[in-house]
Structure formats: C-alpha cells, structure tokens
C-alpha cells in the first residue's frame, strides 16, 4: 500500500509549504526551538515514509496485505 506513504509525504509537504515563510520570523529562543523541533519531526516523517516507499522497511501492520491461506485439517 504505497499510496498511503505517498499521501503522508504530500501532507507533510503541504504543511511545510505553509510553515516555511514563518520560520525566518522566529526571533525568540522559544520560537526558534519550536521551529527546530518542528523541522526535525518533519524530517523524521519524510525519512520514514521514504523508507517505506523504497521498501527499506516493512509498512505498518495496518497497511500490510494479508495473504489468505486455505486451512486444511489433517486428522
């Protein structure tokens, strides 16, 4: 289910699009810390979703496809 990872990347990019003009306006240490943590979280989200897209990691459990096997009972 690669489309979920693509959607999460698009959503993160959308948030960055709106946040980018505000980052240079951070004048207080608290604001600079907030934006620094925000950018780190953004990079974490992007890195995790890129790893999923490039199949470096397994997708989350909810997004994994189940393979149905027919159960046979041997007596």
N, C-alpha and C positions, 0 to 999 in steps of 0.2 A: 504494500500500500504506500507507494512512493508519493502519491498525491497529497497525503497528509503532511509529509515533510516539506513539500513544495509550498503548501498553503501556510505553514508556520514560518517559512523563510519570507514569503511575501508579506505576512502580517508584521514580522519583525522589521522588515524594510520600510513598511508603511509608518510604523512608529518612529523609526529613525528619521524619516523624511520630515516629520513634524517636530522632532526634538532637536534636530541639527541646528536650526537658527537660534535656539535658546541657549545652547551650550556656551558660546563665547560670552554671553551676557552674565555668566556666573561670576560675581565679584566677591562674595563672601566665602570663607573657608567651608562653611556648611554646604553651600550651593555647589562648590567645586567637588566636594566629597560625594555629594548626591550624584552628580553627573558622572564622576569617575566610576562609582559603583554601578550606575545605570549602563554605562558603556561596557563594563566587564560582564554584566549579565547579558547584554545584547550579544557580545562575542561568544559567550557560553552557549546561548540558544542557537546562534548561527553555526557554531562548530559542531554541536550535537546533531543538528539536522543535516548538515553536510556529510557527517559521518554515516548517518542513516542512508542518505541518498547514494553515497559511494559504496554502500554495503560494507563498511568497515566494522560496523556493529550491528547487532540484531535489532529490529524495530521493537518498540514497546509491546508488551504482552497483548494488549488490547488490539493492536494492529497486525499481529501475526495471523496468517491464514492457517486455519486448521485443516489438516489432511484427514479426511474421513476414511477409516478403515472398517471393513466389514468384520464384525466379530463372529468367529465361529467357535462353537463349543465342542470340544472333543471329550467324550466320556470314556 
